[in-house]
Amino acid sequence: SCVPGKTTIEAIERGVGMFFYNGVKVLLDNLVKKNNVSLVVVTGGNGINVSRLCEISKYVPDLTLHGVMLMAIKKPRSF
């Protein structure tokens, strides 16, 4: 439930937060339903919170570093 802010600044901050939360939730739900997605991988600074919006998501905080590691293992000759 959303508790209204006591000041204009609090009200705006909470409204923006709810807008973001609901917008991301709708996007994830549509992605999953329309594309028969079985897993949503989430990363980034706010990824842990975003991953909570989708039941089939997995939060991978260091996804970029996994990619770098795979590149190092394969030792590509050029990019």
N, C-alpha and C positions, 0 to 999 in steps of 0.2 A: 504494500500500500504506500501511497505517496503522502507525505506530510507536507502541507503547504509551508512555504518560507515565511518567516516573521518580518522580513524586510524585502524590499524590492530586489536587492541583489540576490538574496537566498531564493526567492521565487523564480528569478530568471535562471539561476544556476540549476535548480531542481527541474525546471521545465526543459532546459537544454539537455540535461542528463536523461530525462524520460524520453525525449525526442530521439536521442542517440540510441538508447537501449531498444526502444520499440522499432526504430528503423532497421537496425542491425538484425533484430529478431525476425522481422518480416522478410528481409533479404535472405537470411539463412534458411528459414522455413520454405520459401519459394524455391531456392536452389535445390534443396533436398527433395521436395515433392516433384518438381518439374523435370528433374534430371536423374531421378532414381539414384541419388548419391548415397553411398553406404558409409562414408567417412569424410568429415570436414577437418582439415588440419589447420590449426590456428597458431600464429606466431606473433611476435612483436611486443612492444612495451605494454600494451593493454590486453594482450592476448589471453591471459588467464581469465580475465573478466568476460571477454567475448566468448570464450569457449564454454562458459556456463550458460550461454543462451541457446545452446544446441546440444541435444542429447547424444548425438553421434559424433561429437567433436573430440579431437585430441589436441591438447596444447603441447607444442614443442618449442620451448623457449630458445633453443640454440639451433634452429633449423639451418640458418646460414652456415654455421660452423660445420654441420653435418655435410653440407654440400662441398665445402672447402676440403674436408677430410676425404670425401669420395674422390675429388679431383686429385688430391695428393696420392692416394692409393693407386689410381689408374695411371698416374704420371703422364698426362697428355703432352704431346710434342708441341702443340699450338692450341690457341684458344679460338 
